[in-house]
Amino acid sequence: MAVTDLTGHLLSQSARTLEITRGPEAVLEAVVELGTELLKGTGRSLDDLLAVGIGLPGPVEHRTGRPINPPIMPGWNSYDVPGYLEAQFHVPVLVDNDVNIMALGERNMAWPQVDNLLFVKVATGIGSGIVSSGMLQRGADGVAGDIGHIRVHGGSGVPCHCGNTDCLEAIASGPAVASKLRQLGLEASGSEDIVELVRAGSTEAIHAVRQAGRDVGEVLSACISLINPSVIVIGGSMALTGEHFIAGIRETVYSRTIPLATQHLRIVHSNSGVDAGVLGASMLAIHHAMSPQRIDAMVSRLS
C-alpha cells in the first residue's frame, strides 16, 4: 500500500503479507488499518484523501468494482469491495484487476511515450494488461488480457483450477514450475525457491524456467499478431529468475511471429518492479479525482 500525491509521487509506503483466502472482510479490514496508519505517517488525515485505487488478483467487473468468480479468491465473488472501503475512507474507491493497474503503473513510470504496450505478470497466476493507442483495454466484461487460461499446445492434460486442462497458468506459473522441480527431487514450494535454485546454478531449475518462458512465448506470439504492441514488459515473481525466463519468451516469440510485427518489438523486464501495482492504483485514483466531472462537483460544493 502507498499514499501518493496528485503526481503519483510516493509519500509513504508499507507492506503486509496476507492470505487472500481469508476472505474479503479480513483482508479489507487490514487494508483500512494499514491505510489509516500510512495517512497518519504523512501528517495527513482522511479529510486530505481524494480517492483510493485498489488492485485485485482476479477478474473485476469494471463498472461496479466487484470481483467476478476469481479462481484464487474463495468468498470474494461479487463482494462489494468499493462499498466496504468507501464506508471507511469516505472517498470514491476504484477497483481493477491487479495486472491492469500494473500496466498503468509501468507505462506511466517507464514508458510514457509508448502507446501500445503489453504488461505480463507471471507469478502464482498469469495475466496481462493491455495498453492500446494509449488507453488501457478492459474489454466488454473486464477480462481482456486474461492469457493465463489460454490453452498451450502439446500439454499433457495438466488440470487447471479454472476447470480446463493445459492452461498456460497450469503449465508455466510459479507453482506449476515448482511442482515440476519437486518431481525431479528438488525442494521448491513456489517462485522464491525457483529464483534461489536458478541463482545457485541448478541445471534442472534453469531448464524448467526456460521452458516456462517458451510456453509463455507461445501464447504471446498470438497476442502480438492480434494487438501488435511495441513493448512487452515482463513482471511478477518469475521475472526475478533473470534472463533465463525472458530468453525463453524471446526464443519462441521471434521464431513464431511474422518479422513485420517483431522488427521494432522490445521484450523487457519491468522497470518499476514491486512499485508497479501501487503506482497504477494511484493512477486510477488520480484520473478519477482529476476528471472534469469531479472538478466540476468540487467547484459546485465550494461555491
C-alpha positions as CSV (number, residue, x, y, z in Angstrom):
1,M,0.0,0.0,0.0
2,A,1.1,3.6,-0.6
3,V,0.0,7.2,-0.2
4,T,0.8,9.4,-3.2
5,D,0.3,13.0,-4.2
6,L,-1.5,14.0,-7.4
7,T,1.6,13.5,-9.5
8,G,1.9,9.8,-8.4
9,H,4.9,10.6,-6.2
10,L,5.1,8.1,-3.3
11,L,4.8,9.9,0.1
12,S,4.6,6.8,2.3
13,Q,4.6,3.1,1.6
14,S,4.3,-0.1,3.5
15,A,3.6,-3.8,3.0
16,R,1.9,-6.6,4.9
17,T,1.6,-10.3,4.0
18,L,-2.0,-11.6,3.9
19,E,-3.6,-14.8,2.6
20,I,-6.3,-13.6,0.3
21,T,-8.2,-16.8,1.0
22,R,-9.0,-15.4,4.5
23,G,-11.9,-13.7,2.7
24,P,-12.8,-10.1,1.8
25,E,-13.6,-8.7,5.3
26,A,-10.4,-9.9,7.0
27,V,-8.3,-8.6,4.1
28,L,-10.1,-5.3,3.7
29,E,-10.1,-4.6,7.4
30,A,-6.3,-4.9,7.3
31,V,-6.3,-2.5,4.2
32,V,-8.2,0.1,6.2
33,E,-5.9,-0.3,9.2
34,L,-2.7,0.0,7.2
35,G,-4.1,2.8,5.0
36,T,-5.0,4.8,8.1
37,E,-1.5,4.3,9.5
38,L,0.1,5.5,6.3
39,L,-2.0,8.6,6.2
40,K,-1.1,9.5,9.8
41,G,2.6,8.8,9.0
42,T,2.5,11.5,6.3
43,G,0.9,14.0,8.7
44,R,-2.4,13.9,6.8
45,S,-5.9,12.8,7.7
46,L,-8.9,11.3,5.8
47,D,-10.0,14.9,5.0
48,D,-7.0,15.2,2.7
49,L,-7.8,12.0,0.8
50,L,-9.3,12.3,-2.6
51,A,-9.7,8.8,-3.9
52,V,-8.5,5.2,-3.4
53,G,-7.2,2.8,-6.1
54,I,-7.2,-1.0,-5.5
55,G,-5.9,-4.0,-7.5
56,L,-7.3,-7.5,-7.1
57,P,-5.7,-10.7,-8.4
58,G,-8.7,-11.8,-10.4
59,P,-11.4,-10.7,-12.9
60,V,-13.1,-7.5,-11.9
61,E,-16.3,-6.0,-13.3
62,H,-15.0,-2.5,-14.0
63,R,-18.4,-0.8,-13.8
64,T,-19.1,-2.0,-10.2
65,G,-15.6,-2.8,-9.0
66,R,-16.7,-6.2,-7.8
67,P,-14.6,-9.4,-8.4
68,I,-16.3,-11.9,-10.6
69,N,-15.7,-15.6,-10.0
70,P,-12.0,-15.1,-9.1
71,P,-10.3,-18.5,-9.2
72,I,-7.8,-18.0,-6.3
73,M,-10.1,-15.8,-4.1
74,P,-12.7,-18.0,-2.4
75,G,-15.5,-16.0,-0.8
76,W,-14.8,-12.9,-2.9
77,N,-17.3,-13.4,-5.8
78,S,-19.4,-10.3,-6.3
79,Y,-18.3,-8.8,-3.0
80,D,-18.8,-5.1,-2.8
81,V,-15.1,-4.0,-2.4
82,P,-15.7,-0.3,-3.2
83,G,-18.7,-0.2,-0.9
84,Y,-16.8,-1.6,2.1
85,L,-13.8,0.8,1.6
86,E,-15.9,3.9,0.8
87,A,-17.8,3.4,4.1
88,Q,-14.4,3.6,5.9
89,F,-12.5,6.2,3.9
90,H,-15.5,8.3,2.7
91,V,-14.0,8.8,-0.8
92,P,-14.5,7.2,-4.2
93,V,-12.8,3.8,-4.4
94,L,-11.7,2.5,-7.9
95,V,-11.1,-1.2,-8.2
96,D,-9.5,-3.1,-11.1
97,N,-7.6,-6.3,-11.9
98,D,-4.1,-6.2,-10.5
99,V,-2.3,-6.7,-13.8
100,N,-4.3,-3.8,-15.4
101,I,-3.1,-1.4,-12.7
102,M,0.5,-2.8,-13.0
103,A,0.3,-2.0,-16.7
104,L,-0.8,1.6,-15.9
105,G,2.0,2.0,-13.3
106,E,4.7,0.6,-15.6
107,R,3.6,2.7,-18.6
108,N,3.4,5.9,-16.6
109,M,6.7,5.4,-14.9
110,A,8.9,3.8,-17.6
111,W,7.2,4.1,-21.0
112,P,5.1,7.3,-21.1
113,Q,5.8,7.8,-24.8
114,V,4.7,4.2,-25.7
115,D,1.1,3.9,-26.8
116,N,1.0,0.2,-27.4
117,L,2.3,-1.9,-24.5
118,L,1.6,-5.3,-23.1
119,F,2.4,-5.9,-19.4
120,V,2.6,-9.6,-18.5
121,K,2.7,-10.8,-14.9
122,V,3.9,-14.3,-14.2
123,A,3.7,-15.3,-10.6
124,T,1.1,-17.5,-8.8
125,G,-1.1,-16.7,-11.7
126,I,-0.5,-15.4,-15.2
127,G,-2.2,-12.4,-16.7
128,S,-1.6,-9.3,-18.8
129,G,-2.6,-5.7,-19.0
130,I,-3.1,-4.2,-22.5
131,V,-2.4,-0.6,-23.3
132,S,-3.5,0.1,-26.9
133,S,-3.4,3.6,-28.5
134,G,-2.5,5.0,-25.1
135,M,-5.6,3.5,-23.4
136,L,-6.0,0.6,-21.0
137,Q,-8.2,-2.0,-22.7
138,R,-10.5,-3.9,-20.3
139,G,-12.9,-5.5,-22.9
140,A,-16.6,-5.9,-22.6
141,D,-16.6,-7.6,-19.2
142,G,-13.2,-6.6,-17.8
143,V,-11.4,-9.8,-18.7
144,A,-9.3,-8.6,-21.6
145,G,-5.7,-9.8,-21.1
146,D,-6.6,-13.0,-19.2
147,I,-4.0,-15.0,-21.1
148,G,-3.4,-17.4,-18.2
149,H,-6.3,-19.5,-19.3
150,I,-5.3,-19.9,-23.0
151,R,-4.5,-23.5,-23.8
152,V,-0.9,-24.4,-24.5
153,H,-0.4,-26.9,-27.3
154,G,1.5,-30.1,-26.6
155,G,0.4,-30.2,-22.9
156,S,-0.1,-33.5,-21.1
157,G,-3.6,-32.8,-19.7
158,V,-2.5,-30.8,-16.7
159,P,-5.6,-29.7,-14.8
160,C,-6.2,-26.0,-14.1
161,H,-8.2,-24.6,-11.2
162,C,-10.5,-23.0,-13.8
163,G,-11.8,-26.4,-14.7
164,N,-9.9,-26.8,-18.0
165,T,-6.6,-28.5,-18.8
166,D,-3.3,-27.3,-20.1
167,C,-3.9,-23.7,-19.4
168,L,-0.8,-21.5,-19.6
169,E,-1.2,-20.8,-15.8
170,A,-1.3,-24.5,-15.0
171,I,2.0,-25.1,-17.0
172,A,4.2,-22.0,-16.7
173,S,3.2,-20.2,-13.4
174,G,5.4,-20.2,-10.3
175,P,3.6,-23.1,-8.6
176,A,3.5,-25.1,-11.8
177,V,7.3,-24.8,-12.3
178,A,7.9,-25.6,-8.6
179,S,5.7,-28.7,-9.0
180,K,7.9,-29.9,-11.9
181,L,11.0,-29.3,-9.9
182,R,9.7,-31.3,-6.9
183,Q,9.1,-34.2,-9.3
184,L,12.8,-34.0,-10.1
185,G,13.7,-34.3,-6.4
186,L,14.3,-30.6,-5.7
187,E,12.9,-28.6,-2.8
188,A,10.7,-25.9,-4.4
189,S,7.3,-24.7,-3.0
190,G,7.0,-21.5,-5.0
191,S,8.6,-18.8,-7.1
192,E,11.0,-17.7,-4.3
193,D,12.5,-21.2,-4.2
194,I,12.8,-21.3,-8.0
195,V,14.6,-18.0,-8.0
196,E,17.1,-19.3,-5.4
197,L,17.7,-22.5,-7.3
198,V,18.4,-20.6,-10.6
199,R,20.8,-18.3,-8.8
200,A,22.5,-21.3,-7.3
201,G,23.1,-22.6,-10.9
202,S,20.7,-25.6,-10.7
203,T,20.6,-27.0,-14.3
204,E,17.2,-28.6,-13.7
205,A,15.7,-25.2,-12.5
206,I,17.3,-23.3,-15.4
207,H,15.8,-25.7,-17.9
208,A,12.4,-25.6,-16.3
209,V,12.4,-21.8,-16.2
210,R,13.5,-21.6,-19.8
211,Q,10.7,-23.9,-20.9
212,A,8.2,-21.9,-18.9
213,G,9.4,-18.9,-20.8
214,R,8.9,-20.7,-24.1
215,D,5.3,-21.7,-23.1
216,V,4.5,-18.0,-22.2
217,G,6.1,-17.0,-25.5
218,E,3.8,-19.4,-27.4
219,V,0.7,-17.5,-26.1
220,L,2.3,-14.1,-26.5
221,S,3.1,-14.9,-30.2
222,A,-0.7,-15.0,-30.8
223,C,-1.2,-11.8,-28.8
224,I,1.4,-9.9,-30.8
225,S,-0.4,-10.8,-34.1
226,L,-3.6,-9.6,-32.6
227,I,-2.7,-6.3,-30.9
228,N,0.8,-5.5,-32.3
229,P,2.5,-4.0,-29.2
230,S,5.8,-2.2,-29.5
231,V,6.9,-3.2,-25.9
232,I,6.2,-6.3,-23.9
233,V,7.1,-5.9,-20.2
234,I,7.6,-9.0,-18.1
235,G,6.9,-8.7,-14.4
236,G,5.9,-10.9,-11.4
237,S,8.0,-13.2,-9.3
238,M,9.0,-15.5,-12.2
239,A,10.7,-12.5,-13.9
240,L,13.1,-12.4,-10.9
241,T,14.7,-15.6,-12.4
242,G,16.5,-13.2,-14.7
243,E,17.4,-13.7,-18.4
244,H,16.7,-17.4,-18.4
245,F,12.9,-16.9,-18.3
246,I,12.8,-13.9,-20.7
247,A,15.2,-15.7,-23.1
248,G,12.7,-18.5,-23.4
249,I,10.0,-16.0,-24.2
250,R,12.1,-14.2,-26.8
251,E,13.1,-17.6,-28.4
252,T,9.5,-18.5,-29.1
253,V,8.2,-15.1,-30.0
254,Y,10.8,-14.2,-32.5
255,S,10.6,-17.7,-34.2
256,R,6.8,-17.8,-34.4
257,T,5.7,-14.2,-35.2
258,I,6.0,-12.6,-38.6
259,P,9.0,-10.3,-38.9
260,L,6.9,-7.2,-39.5
261,A,5.4,-7.5,-36.0
262,T,8.7,-8.0,-34.3
263,Q,11.1,-5.8,-36.2
264,H,10.7,-3.0,-33.5
265,L,9.4,-5.1,-30.7
266,R,11.1,-4.9,-27.3
267,I,10.6,-7.6,-24.7
268,V,12.0,-6.3,-21.4
269,H,11.9,-6.8,-17.6
270,S,9.7,-4.5,-15.6
271,N,11.4,-1.2,-14.5
272,S,9.0,-0.4,-11.7
273,G,9.1,-3.8,-10.1
274,V,7.0,-4.1,-6.9
275,D,6.0,-0.5,-7.2
276,A,4.1,-1.1,-10.5
277,G,0.9,-2.0,-8.6
278,V,0.8,0.9,-6.2
279,L,1.7,3.4,-8.9
280,G,-1.0,2.0,-11.2
281,A,-3.6,2.1,-8.3
282,S,-2.6,5.7,-7.7
283,M,-3.2,6.4,-11.4
284,L,-6.7,5.0,-11.1
285,A,-7.4,7.3,-8.2
286,I,-5.7,10.4,-9.7
287,H,-7.5,10.1,-13.0
288,H,-10.8,9.8,-11.2
289,A,-10.1,12.7,-8.8
290,M,-8.9,15.0,-11.6
291,S,-11.7,14.1,-14.1
292,P,-13.8,17.0,-15.4
293,Q,-16.9,15.7,-13.6
294,R,-15.1,15.5,-10.2
295,I,-13.6,19.0,-10.6
296,D,-17.0,20.4,-11.5
297,A,-18.5,18.8,-8.5
298,M,-15.8,20.2,-6.2
299,V,-16.3,23.7,-7.6
300,S,-20.0,23.4,-7.1
301,R,-19.6,22.5,-3.5
302,L,-17.1,25.4,-2.9
303,S,-19.5,27.9,-4.5
